[in-house]
């Protein structure tokens, strides 16, 4: 009886003894596989837009230097020291379209009439005054005046004072001036004044005076178009 029970247990015990270690090995292998499993599921990155959508998709760039998370601004390396302020330059004369305007300052009605006839015959617009005070008033009212012709001997304000006032103003300092006189002494004094582009002695040559006025108008117009001053261009020699 005991022998039969031993044979019966031996037939079943051997597979059990073999199965138990195999089960233990399988469990150990399963636990180790769980240790290498990622803590959460992997999500692949979104695919870039296709076709026209790719061109319109916003491009996210890394933060540039100078942002709140990138330290000092790169733009600060290109900031130069402020340049000292320069004094404002005198505005360039503006010559309007149309016939140029010439201002005549002379206390002689005969001289004014003669000059008016000469200049208007050449296509100029002529404004006449009796002395230097009236001339300055006209210059304030008519900035389009291109040339000033002044006598040196006038009441109230003579030609020398008028020339000084014209060149002492920021508005008229670049106005070309032609002086006329009948005295040799005054003729020599005018040669020492800057800004006088012609000195004619009475009686003057109409052709030469008209040519000088035309040259000065041309110079003033050229200076205005280039944004420069008349004195920066070469003035015709004194008569």
Secondary structure, 3 states (H helix, E strand, C coil): CHHHHHHHHHHHHHHHHHHHHHHHHHHHHHHHHHHCCCCCCCCCCCCCCCCHHHHHCCCCCCCCCCCCCCCCCHHHHHCCCCCCCCCCCCCCCCCCCCCCEEEEECCCHHHHHHHHHHHHHCCCEEEEECCHHHHHHHHHHCCCEEEEEEECCCCCCCHHHHHHHHHCCCCCCCCEEEEEECCHHHHHHHCCCCCEEEEEECCCCHHHHHHHHHHHHHHHHHHHHHCCCHHHCCCCCCC
